[in-house]
Amino acid sequence: MSTVRRTIRSIPYRDSVATWRFITALLTQGKNATAAVELEAVAGVAASVIGDGSMRQAPIVVTCDGPRTRLYCTYDEDALDEAEASEDALGFDPLKGDWAVSLPCQAEDLEWVQRALAGSSKRITARDAAEGFEVADSAAAATSNALTLNLEGLLK
């Protein structure tokens, strides 16, 4: 599985709401109105997570039927330095097929953020920023469901 990284300039270059709107535009590429509505429905919660600096520790992770996208945010002086940023458009549809967005969140806020997101979206979730992010590898999943041959039984 390939992974693409982008680093988005946030506070003070953009406020947290403008950062989320930039991320929404980056992900939807102006083509996916349905996804844009879903991403906009969680704008307040996402802006809160961005505002608390959770992306200092961990990225927003976007999964789809294509490459995984990791979105990091820079803050303070780093956000003002354009050399730290990589905000170019993505060369693929990051919301292709069965997509999901995982927002990193501070542990003390995780419960309310998860509850708030669940009320607006099934595809956009939150995780503890200190934990990391795992998705079952499709090759490993395929192997675990593969047919196994019992040679000993066959030869009897």
N, C-alpha and C positions, 0 to 999 in steps of 0.2 A: 504494500500500500504506500503510495507516495503522499508526501505532506508538503503543503505550501505555507510559507510564513509571510505575514504582513505585520508591520509595526506602525501603529496609528498614533499620531500626536494628539494627546488629550490635554488635560488641565495644566497650565493656563492657556495653551494655544487655542483649544476648543473647550467649551464647558461640557459637562457630562452628557447633556441632552444632544448637543451638536455632535459629540463623539458617536453616540448611538445612531444618530441619523446618518452620519458618514458611513458607519459600519453597515447599516441597512442598505444604503445605496450601493456600497461595494459588493454586498452579497446578492442583491436582487438584480443588479446591472440594468435597472430600468426596464426589465423584461417580465418580472414575476410579480404581478400585482397582488395575487393571493398571498404570497409569502410576505410581501411588503406590509399588507394589512396585519398579518399575524405578528410580524416583528414590531410594528408600530403599537400594537395592543399592549406590549410589555415595555414600552419605552420608559415609563416612570421607574419601574423596578430595575431595568437594565441601567438607567442613568444613575440610580442610587448605588448600584454595585460598582459602576465605573468611578463614581465620585468617592467611594471609600478606598479606592486604590488597590482593589483586589488584583488587578491586572499587573501590578508590580511583581507579584509572586507567580502567577499562572496565567495562561492565555484563555481567551474564549476559544472553544474548539467547535468547529463546524464539520459535521460528517454528512456524507451524501453517497450516491452511487458512483462517485468519482473520487478524486483526491481529497484527503482531509485538509482542512484549513485551520491554521492556528493564528489567532489575532492577538497580538500583544499591544499594550498601550504604554506610552511614555508619559511622564509627569514632570512637573517643575522645570528646571533648566533643560533637561533632556527633551522635553516637549517643544521647547523653543528652538532647539537645534535641528534643523531640517536634515542634517546628515544622519541622524539616528533613525529617521523614518523610512519606511518603504510602503508607500500608500498607492502604488500602481494598481491599475485594474487587474483582475484575475483573468487568465487566459482560458478559463473553463467556467462552467456553470456550477458554483459551489452549493447550489440548492437543487441539484438534479436528483430526481427520483425521491427516495425516502430519506429526507434530510432531517437533521436535528442540530440544535445549538445548545452547548453546555457553557453556562456562565460560571466563572470562579467566584466564590463568595467567602467572606470572613465567617469562621465557624460560629460566632455568636449571632450572626444574622441569618444563618442558613435556613432555619426552620421557617421564619416568616417569608423569606424570599422564595423558597420552594412552594409554600402555600399560595403566595400571590401569583407566581408564574402558572401554577396548576389551574388557577381560575381563568386564565386567559389563553393558555396554549398547552398542547400535549407535546409539541416538538421542542419547546424551549424550556430547559431545565437548569437547575443550579447544583453545584457541587462544592465541597469544601476546597478552598484554594490551596490548602496545605496538602491535600490528598493526592492529586494527580488525576489522570484520566486514562481509563482502559476501555478498549472495545475488543471483543473477541475477534481474534484474527480469523478471517474467513477460511484460510487454508487449514488452520487448526480445527475450526468448527467442522469443516468438511471431512477432515480425517476422523474426528470423533464420531461422526455419523456414517462413516464408511463401512462397507460390508467386510467382515473379517472371515477368513477361511481357516477352519480347524483342520490342519493337515493330518494330525494324528487320527482324528475321527474319520477323515476321508480314506485314509490308507487301511483302516480296519476292515 
